Amino acid sequence: MERSMRSIVSDILTWPWFSEPHGYNFNGHLVRDPGGNICIDPVEPTEDDMNALLREGVAWIILTNRNHSRAANRVRARTGARTLIHADDADHARSQETELDDALEVGGTVGPLEVVDASGKSPGEVALLWRDRGILIVGDAIIGNPPGQCGLLPERVMDGPARLRSNLRKLLDLDFDILLVGDGEPILQNGKARLKELVGTFPD
């Protein structure tokens, strides 16, 4: 399967790692920003991908949730980036030997990205809103599967399914059109409409 870093939208690069058990790609993202590039949920890079990360430079690695450490240690070691995660997910990530530097706070920012509460699957999960661009980046809160639609991971892997559903409803208050996902296929237009369709299936 073809794997290489590519531009997905202006100033955001992505690269995949195919998960055989899930049957879809896990995705890493690199947001270009003059104040320092931001790598989000980095999946295992090929050497070509790593060389691209080194060429681009990485200032920060953001982990959207406790289960997305993925290749963060490797990228951190090679690039000198600082790794950030919400405090409520930090202990679990450390138990997986993830090296962490700083804490994310809901309502805070990293470069152009605003940190948004997406907790429920885990207590410290966040989403990232690039408000000026109408882009929402999520980790495990929403998956892009089936392709072109928004889906959820199984409830058995969620700490608080009702909390997640509540926070996904609140995401509809945000202004975005592009939805980039850590798992599955991105939705490059009408992402908010696709999320609204998913939310419409939730129990009251």
C-alpha positions in Angstrom: 0.0 0.0 0.0 1.3 3.4 -0.9 2.5 5.4 2.1 4.0 8.8 1.9 3.6 12.2 3.4 1.4 14.5 1.3 -0.4 17.8 1.5 -4.1 17.3 2.5 -5.1 21.0 2.7 -3.0 24.1 2.5 -0.4 24.1 5.3 -1.3 20.7 6.6 0.6 17.5 5.7 -0.6 14.0 6.5 0.8 10.5 6.4 -0.9 7.2 7.0 -0.2 3.9 8.8 -2.6 1.1 7.8 -4.2 -0.8 10.8 -4.9 -4.4 9.7 -7.2 -5.0 12.7 -9.3 -1.9 12.0 -9.2 -2.1 8.3 -8.4 1.6 7.8 -5.6 4.1 8.1 -4.4 5.8 11.2 -3.2 9.3 10.3 -0.5 11.7 11.5 -0.7 15.4 10.7 1.8 18.2 10.5 0.4 21.8 10.7 2.8 24.4 9.3 2.9 27.6 11.3 5.4 30.4 11.3 5.7 30.2 15.1 6.7 26.5 14.9 5.2 23.5 13.2 2.8 21.2 15.1 2.7 17.4 14.7 -0.6 15.8 15.7 -0.9 12.2 16.7 2.1 11.1 14.7 1.8 7.5 13.3 4.9 5.5 12.6 6.7 7.3 9.8 8.7 5.7 7.0 12.2 7.0 6.6 10.9 9.2 3.8 8.2 10.5 6.1 10.7 11.1 8.9 13.1 12.9 6.5 10.1 15.1 5.5 9.4 15.9 9.2 13.1 16.8 9.7 13.0 19.1 6.6 9.8 20.8 7.7 10.8 21.0 11.4 8.6 20.2 14.4 8.2 22.4 17.4 5.3 20.6 19.2 3.7 17.2 19.2 0.1 17.2 20.3 -1.5 14.0 21.5 -5.3 14.3 21.3 -5.8 11.4 23.7 -4.1 8.8 25.8 -4.1 6.2 23.1 -2.5 8.2 20.4 1.1 8.2 21.6 1.9 6.2 18.5 5.3 7.3 17.2 5.5 10.4 19.4 8.7 9.4 21.2 10.5 8.7 17.9 9.5 12.0 16.4 10.3 13.8 19.6 13.8 12.3 19.7 14.6 13.1 16.1 13.2 16.6 15.9 13.6 18.0 19.4 9.9 18.8 19.6 8.0 19.1 22.9 5.1 16.7 23.5 1.8 18.0 24.9 -1.3 16.1 26.2 -4.2 17.0 28.5 -3.4 16.4 32.1 -6.3 14.0 32.5 -4.8 11.6 29.9 -1.1 12.1 30.9 -0.8 9.3 33.5 -2.0 6.7 31.0 0.2 7.9 28.3 3.2 7.8 30.7 2.3 4.3 31.6 2.8 3.5 27.9 6.3 5.0 28.3 5.3 8.2 26.4 7.7 11.0 27.1 5.7 14.2 27.9 6.7 17.8 28.3 3.7 20.1 28.7 0.0 20.0 29.4 -2.8 21.1 27.1 -5.7 23.1 28.5 -9.2 23.3 27.0 -9.6 26.9 25.8 -5.9 27.3 25.3 -4.0 27.5 22.0 -1.0 26.0 20.3 -0.1 28.1 17.3 -3.3 28.7 15.4 -5.1 25.7 17.0 -7.6 26.1 19.7 -7.9 23.2 22.2 -11.5 22.0 22.5 -13.1 19.5 24.9 -13.7 16.2 23.2 -13.6 14.0 26.3 -15.6 10.9 26.8 -13.7 8.1 25.1 -11.0 9.1 27.6 -11.1 11.9 30.3 -8.6 14.2 28.6 -9.4 13.8 24.9 -9.3 17.1 23.0 -10.0 18.3 19.5 -8.2 21.1 17.7 -10.0 23.9 15.9 -8.2 26.1 13.3 -10.9 28.7 13.5 -9.7 31.0 10.7 -9.5 28.1 8.3 -12.7 26.2 9.3 -10.8 23.1 10.1 -11.5 20.7 13.0 -8.9 18.0 13.8 -9.9 15.0 16.0 -8.3 12.0 17.4 -10.6 9.2 18.6 -13.7 11.3 19.4 -14.9 10.8 15.8 -13.6 8.3 13.2 -13.8 8.7 9.4 -15.3 5.3 8.8 -17.1 4.4 6.6 -15.3 6.7 4.2 -17.2 10.0 3.8 -19.1 9.6 7.0 -18.5 10.2 10.7 -18.4 7.2 13.0 -17.6 6.2 16.6 -15.4 3.7 18.1 -17.2 0.9 20.0 -18.6 1.9 23.4 -16.6 -0.8 25.1 -13.5 1.2 24.6 -15.1 4.4 25.9 -14.8 5.6 29.5 -17.9 7.8 29.2 -20.1 7.3 26.1 -22.7 9.8 27.2 -20.1 12.4 27.9 -18.6 11.9 24.5 -22.0 12.3 22.8 -22.6 15.5 24.8 -19.3 16.9 23.7 -19.9 16.0 20.0 -23.2 17.9 20.1 -21.2 20.9 21.4 -18.8 20.6 18.5 -21.7 21.5 16.2 -21.6 25.0 17.8 -18.2 25.5 16.2 -17.7 26.8 12.6 -15.9 24.3 10.5 -16.2 22.6 7.2 -13.1 20.4 7.0 -12.8 17.5 9.4 -9.4 15.8 9.7 -9.4 12.5 11.6 -6.8 10.4 13.4 -8.6 7.2 12.3 -10.1 6.6 8.9 -10.7 9.0 6.0 -10.8 12.8 6.2 -13.9 14.7 5.2 -12.6 17.7 3.2 -16.0 19.4 2.7 -19.3 19.4 4.6 -17.6 17.9 7.7 -19.9 19.7 10.0 -22.9 18.4 8.1 -21.6 14.8 8.4 -21.1 15.3 12.1 -24.6 16.6 12.4 -25.8 13.4 10.7 -23.9 11.3 13.3 -25.3 13.3 16.2 -28.8 12.8 14.8 -28.4 9.1 15.5 -27.7 9.6 19.2 -30.4 8.7 21.8 -32.0 11.8 23.5 
